[in-house]
Amino acid sequence: MLNWIAIGALNMAIAVALGAFGAHGLKTLVSEEQLEWWQTATLYLFVHALGLLIVGLLIRLRYATQTTAWLLQIGIIIFAGSLYAMTLGAPRWFGAITPIGGLLMITGWLWLSVSAFKTNKLPTN
C-alpha cells in the first residue's frame, strides 16, 4: 500500500516550489495569460495535495480506498501538468487534456463520497 500522506506532503512541497517559481521566476518571461495558467495549476495542486493528505489519513482509518487517492493524483498530474507545460511553451492544443485531469479529480471526490456512504465504520450519535 502506498503512503498517500507522504505523497500528499510531497505534492504540497512541489506546489510551494512551483508557486514561488511562478511568482518570481516567470513574471517577466511569460505572458499574463500564461501566468494565469500557472497560478491556476498551482491553486489546484495546492488544494488537491491538501485533499490527498486527508484522503491518506482516511485510507489509514479505512474510511476511504486507494482508488480515491489514485484518481486525485492522476488528475493533479494531468490537470496541473498540462497547464504548467503550456505555460512553459507546449502547444496550446495541449490544453485539450486539462479537462481530463479535472474530470479525474471530480471522480476522485465522488468516489470518496460513495465510499463514505457505503462504509459502516462511521460513528453514530
C-alpha positions in Angstrom: 0.0 0.0 0.0 1.3 3.4 -0.9 1.9 6.1 1.7 -0.6 8.7 0.4 0.1 11.0 3.4 3.8 11.2 2.2 2.7 11.6 -1.4 0.3 14.4 -0.4 3.0 16.1 1.5 5.4 15.8 -1.4 2.7 17.4 -3.6 2.4 20.3 -1.1 6.2 20.9 -1.3 6.1 20.8 -5.1 3.2 23.3 -5.0 5.1 25.7 -2.9 8.2 25.5 -5.1 6.2 25.9 -8.3 4.1 28.7 -6.8 7.3 30.6 -5.8 8.9 29.9 -9.2 5.8 31.3 -11.0 5.6 34.4 -8.8 9.3 35.2 -9.0 10.9 33.4 -12.0 8.3 33.6 -14.7 6.8 37.1 -14.2 9.0 38.7 -16.9 9.3 35.6 -19.1 5.7 34.7 -20.0 2.5 36.5 -21.0 -0.2 37.4 -18.5 -2.4 34.7 -19.8 0.4 32.1 -19.3 1.0 33.4 -15.8 -2.7 32.9 -15.1 -2.4 29.3 -16.3 0.5 28.8 -13.9 -1.4 30.3 -11.0 -4.5 28.1 -11.7 -2.3 25.0 -11.9 -0.7 25.9 -8.6 -4.0 26.6 -6.9 -5.5 23.2 -7.9 -2.2 21.5 -7.0 -2.3 23.0 -3.5 -6.0 22.2 -2.9 -5.8 18.7 -4.1 -2.5 18.0 -2.4 -4.1 19.0 0.9 -7.1 16.8 0.0 -4.7 14.0 -0.7 -3.2 14.3 2.8 -6.7 14.0 4.2 -7.5 11.1 2.0 -4.3 9.4 3.1 -5.5 9.7 6.7 -8.9 8.3 5.7 -7.3 5.4 4.0 -5.4 4.5 7.2 -8.6 4.8 9.1 -10.3 2.6 6.5 -12.9 5.2 5.6 -11.6 5.5 2.0 -9.9 3.4 -0.6 -6.7 3.9 -2.6 -8.9 4.4 -5.7 -9.8 7.9 -4.4 -6.1 8.8 -3.9 -5.1 7.4 -7.4 -7.9 9.4 -9.1 -6.8 12.6 -7.3 -3.1 12.1 -8.0 -3.5 11.3 -11.7 -5.9 14.2 -12.0 -3.4 16.5 -10.4 -0.7 15.4 -12.8 -2.8 15.8 -15.9 -4.6 19.0 -14.9 -1.8 21.0 -13.4 0.9 19.3 -15.5 -0.8 20.3 -18.8 -1.2 23.9 -17.6 2.4 24.1 -16.5 3.5 22.6 -19.8 1.6 25.2 -21.8 3.0 28.0 -19.7 6.5 26.7 -20.5 5.8 26.5 -24.2 3.9 23.4 -25.0 1.4 23.9 -27.9 -1.9 25.4 -27.0 -3.8 22.3 -28.1 -2.1 20.6 -25.1 -4.8 22.3 -23.0 -7.3 19.9 -24.5 -6.2 17.3 -22.0 -6.6 19.6 -19.0 -10.3 18.8 -18.6 -9.4 15.1 -18.4 -7.4 15.9 -15.2 -10.3 17.9 -13.9 -12.7 15.1 -14.5 -10.4 12.6 -12.7 -10.3 14.9 -9.7 -14.1 15.3 -9.7 -14.4 11.5 -10.0 -12.0 11.1 -7.1 -14.1 13.3 -4.8 -17.3 11.5 -5.9 -15.6 8.1 -5.2 -14.8 9.3 -1.7 -18.4 10.3 -1.2 -19.7 7.0 -2.4 -17.1 5.2 -0.2 -18.2 7.2 2.8 -21.8 6.5 2.2 -21.1 2.7 1.9 -18.9 2.4 5.0 -20.4 1.3 8.2 -17.4 2.4 10.2 -18.7 5.9 10.7 -19.7 6.6 14.3 -23.4 7.1 15.0 -24.7 9.5 17.6 
